[in-house]
Amino acid sequence: MSDAFLAHAALWVATIVWGGSFVAARVVLHPQAAGDVVLSPVILAATRFSLASLFFVMPLTRAILGRRLGRRHLIKLAALGQTAFSVYFWLQYVGVQKTNAGISSILVVGLTPVTTAVVAQIVGGEALGTARLGALALGFAGVLVITVQTRGLAVSLDPGFFFGSLCLIANAIGWGLNSTLAKQWMRDEALSPTLMTGGPMAFGAFGLILISLTSPAANRWSDVMRLDSTRWLALLYIVLACSVGGYLLYNFALTKVSASQAAFYSYFEPVVAVSLGVSLLGERLSWPMVAGALMIGCAALMIGRAPRIIGPGAPESSGPAW
């Protein structure tokens, strides 16, 4: 199997499990009946990445003892951990809280591939062709159609809404910066996807724990142990599939494809989320949802047939990228 095939297979799996995280998080965050114990968003994020970090303790320890991770590496991983996890999720939660579901979906999911492409071009030297720009626009339109159909689109002139929107835009830019830097550091510092996943995640989990302690009344750690079996299963899915598996596969893919190409897959997350919502939660499927999914699929074909460009005016190949 070619490296490109493995990379795109990894991205598909990551996209599917991350799409399922919307359903799992809904179970953990929202009560279904009076008296149900649920988690706050910050506690969910801190618990998620704290538990996931445990799976990387051994490889990180071996790398430090074997001098494959020095002080410079740890400083870089710590910095990336705060931007990729602590600050990233803080911005996302503030944005979601102050805006609404429709706007947050568009600004987080819809903008991520666009901002990643821009950041990768500025920071990572990845050039974009006309076909890729057209595919990004079509994919964004598909996300917009699905979001408007499933969550509505309401815009407010309230200052809090404006601030929340800025947080979500910064959140999307942050993902692009984190993806670009992770790709560069794995290449330049010879860091494996395992170390690039576990290091920032562990430092990010510590940052999220500190954030949770700033508001103990809203973020109750005791609620974690009071979850019922269904919510524990959903939490374990988020920890094992979404955090350990999803991030590891995404970073592996970054060693084989460009950051902008990897980020494009986030357009499929609402498609997966809608499919799971229909099949597992009994939500209704409409023609606009189908149309939006087809638009994203066509955008994916356009990306797949576009030349992979790794530098200004330097196509890597003229054949299909997928």
N, C-alpha and C positions, 0 to 999 in steps of 0.2 A: 504494500500500500504506500502511496506517495505521502510526503509530509503535508501537502495541501489537503489531501483527502482526510487525513487524521485530524488536522486542525479544524476543518469545517464540521467534521463529525463531532468533535469536542464542543464546538460552539452551538451546534444544534441541541446537544444534550443539556448544556448549560442553560440555553434559552428555554427549553421545555421545563426544567426543574425550577428556574427562576419565575417562569410564568405561573407555575403551580404555587409559588410562595404567596401570591396575592390571595389565593383561596385559603391557604394554611394560616396566613397572618390574620385574615378576617375571623377565623375561628378563635384564635388566641386573643385577639384584641376586643372582640365584640360579644357581650353576653346574649345568650339565646333565651334566657328565662330569668326571672327575679332570683337573686341570690347566687347567680353564677359568678365565679371568680375569674377575672381576666387580668391581663397585664397591661401596663402603660406602654406606649411605643418605645420610650427610652429603656425601660426594663427589658422589654422584648429584645431590643437590639443588643444591649449589654449582655444579657443571658445567652443570646444566640452566638455571639462571637467569643464570649468567655469559654463556653463549652466547646465550640469548634476549635479554639486555640489549643485545647488539650491534645488534639490529634497531631499537633506539630511540635510538641515539646521535645520529643526524642530527636527528630532530625535537626532542630535548631540547636539543641545541646551538643550533638555530635559535631555540627558545623563550627560552633564556638570553640569547643575543646580541640578540634582538629585545625584551628586557625584558618578555616575557610571563611569565617565571618569575623572581621576585625572591628575596631572601634568606628572606623569610617562607614563600614557597611551598616552597623547597628544604628548609627545616627541617621543614615538615609532611610532605613526601614522604619525607624521611629517617626520620622517626619512624614513619610508616606502613610503610615498608620493613622496619624491624626487627620490628614486630609482625605484619605480614602475611606475611613470608617467614622471616626469621632465627629469631625466637622461636617463630613458628607451627610451623615444621617441626622445631625442636628439641623443643618440647613433644610433637609428634606422634610423633617417633622414640623419645623416652624412654618415652612411654606405650605404644607398640607393643612395645618391647623388654621392658618390665616386666609387661605384662599378657599377652594372647593375641589371636589373630586375631579371635575372635568378639566379645570385649568391645570391642576397639579399633574394629571396624566399627560396632558399635551406638553407641558414644560419639562417634565422629567423624562418621559419615554420619547416624545416626539423630537425634543431638542438634542438629546444625547448624541445620536450619530452625527448631527450637523456640527455641534460644538466640538466633538472629537475630531472630525475631519479638519476643522479650522485649526484647532490646537496642534494636531499632528502635522499640519502643513507648516505652521510657524515654528514649533519647537522641534519636531521630529524630521523635518525636511521631506515630508510625504507630499507629492504633487497630486492635484486632482484634475481629472479630465472632465469633459462635458457630459459624458455618459454617467459618470458617478454623481455629478451634481444633479442631473436629471433624476437619477434613481433616488437620491436623498429627498428631493422635492416630492416625488411620487409617494415614497414611503411615509413622509410626514403627512401628506394628504390622507393616506389610508388610516393612519393613527387618528387624525382629526375626525374622519367619518365615524370610526368605531366609538371614539370618546363621546362625540355629540349624541350618538344614538343611545349609548349605555348610561352615560352620566350627565348629559346636558352640558350646556356651555353658558355660564352666567359670569359676567364681568362687573366688578364694582369699582367705584371711584374712591372708596374708603382708603385712607393712608395705610391702614393695616394690611389691606388686600394688596396694595402696591408693594409694600415691604415684603410680604410673603411671596409675591411673584418674583421679586429680585432674588430672594433666597433660593427659589427653585431654579432660576436661570444660573445662579452661581453654582448650584448643585450639579447641573448638567455640564457646566464648564469644568468643574472639579473632576467629574468622571473622565472627561477627555484628557485632562492633564495627568491624572493618575495612570490611565492606560498607557499614555505616551511615555511617561517616566518609567513605568514598570517594564515596558518593552526595551527601552534604552538600557536600563540597569541590568536586566537579565543578559543582554548582549555584551555590554561593556565591562560589567563587573563579574561576568561568568556566574551569575546567581541562577540556581535552578528554579523552576516554577514552584516547587515545594517550599523553598526558602522565601521566595518572593510572595507567596500566599501566607505562610505561617507567621513570618516576621511582622509585617504591617498589621495583620489581624490581631496578634497578641498585644502589640502596642495600642492599636485602636480600641480593643476591648477594655484596656486599662483606662483610656480616655473616656470611654462611654460610662464606665463605673463612676468616675469622678463627676461626670455630668449628672448622673442619676442622684448623687449625694447632695447636689445643690438644691434639690426639691424633694426631700424625703416624704413629705405628705402625699405628693402625687405619685411618687415612684417607690412603691412598697416591695422590697425584696422578699418579704414573707409570702407574697402572693404566688411566687413561683412554686413553692412546695404545696400550695393549696389547690393547684390546677387539677381538674378531673382527668381521667384516662384519655378521653378524646382530645383534649387540648394538649396533653403531654405528647401524644402521637403527632399532632400537628407541629409542636415545637421541635420534636426530634427530626421531623422531615426538614424543617427550616435549618436546623443545625447541620445534619448529616448531608442531605442532598443539596441544599441551596448554598450553604456556607463552605463546608469542606469540599464537596464535589464540584459545585458550580464555579467557585473562585479558582480552584486548582485547574479545572479544565480551561477556564478562560485565560489564565496566565500561560498555560501550555500553548494554547492557540496563538497567543501574542508572540511566541518565539518563532512562529511559522508564517503569520500573515500580518498585514499592517494594522495599526491601531484603529484606523477609520473603518477598515473592512470588518474587523471584529465587532466594533460598536454597532454596525448596521444591524446586527442580529437582534438588538433590543427592540426593533420595530415589530418583531414577532411575539414579544411578550404579551401584549394585549390580545393577540389572536389566541394564544395558548390559554390566557386567563378567561377569555370569553368561552372557549370550548369547554374548559373544565367547569366553569360556572353553569353552563347549559347541562352538562352530563352529570355533575355531582350535586349542584345546588338547585337544579330545576329552573334556572333562569331561561327566559325566552330568547330565541334566536330570530333576528330580523334580517331582511334583505340588505339594509344599509351595512349591517355587520359583515355580511358575506361580501358585499362590494368592497368594503374597506380591506378585508383580508385578501381579496383578489388584487387590489392595488398594491399591497405590500408584497404579494407574491411576484407580480410583474416587476416591481422595483428590484426584487432579489435577482430575477433573471437578468435585468439590465446590469446590475453590479457584477454578476457572474460572468457575463460576456465582455465586460470592459477589461482593457489591459491593466495589469497590476503595475502601478507606477511607484517606484521607490525613491525617486529623486526628481528634481525639476527636469521634465522632458525626457526621462529615462524609463521607458516601459520595460518591465521585467520579462513579459511575454506577451505575445499577441493572441494567444488562445484563451479559452474559458478559464476563469480563475477557480471555478468550483469543479 
